[in-house]
Amino acid sequence: MGTATDNEFLVDRVETALNSIRPYLEADGGNVKVLEVTSDRVARLELVGACGSCPMSAMTFKAGLEEAILKAVPEILRVEATNLTPAF
């Protein structure tokens, strides 16, 4: 579907979108890594540090990370976190 260059360009744009949220994550001892953008336009993220085990991470993911990426990079069809902790 897309070339590696296309995906690298999308990864850069996803990183830029996440940079607006990173200071809030870092303030709570966490962060987020972009693992990949798949050929079918799925951005795969990993929550790291405190974010990986925080019960609020599902809300942070949906309301913050996913929304920022989908708004800034409309080519992305879906955002997934590989290690989301379910909210209690």
Phi, psi and omega in degrees: 000288178253165178267168178301323180297318176301314182294320177298320178298317179293319178301316178300318180291323176295316178302316180299317178298321181288334181300334179287341183255336185307320180302326179289320178294315181296326179298332179260012176082022181232184176192183179220141176245141172272116180280315181188164164243119185284169180294338176263025170066039174256125175272122180254124184243158171232126175278132185236166181065218182299332182294332182292335183239005183283130179295343178272000185298328179296320179290317178301317181298307185293309188279336184251291188294307183299314182298317181297318181292312183295328179286318185278332184230080186296344177292336179287128183268331183207151176237132180233144170250132186282340187226043182290131176272125180298142177286148182263000000 
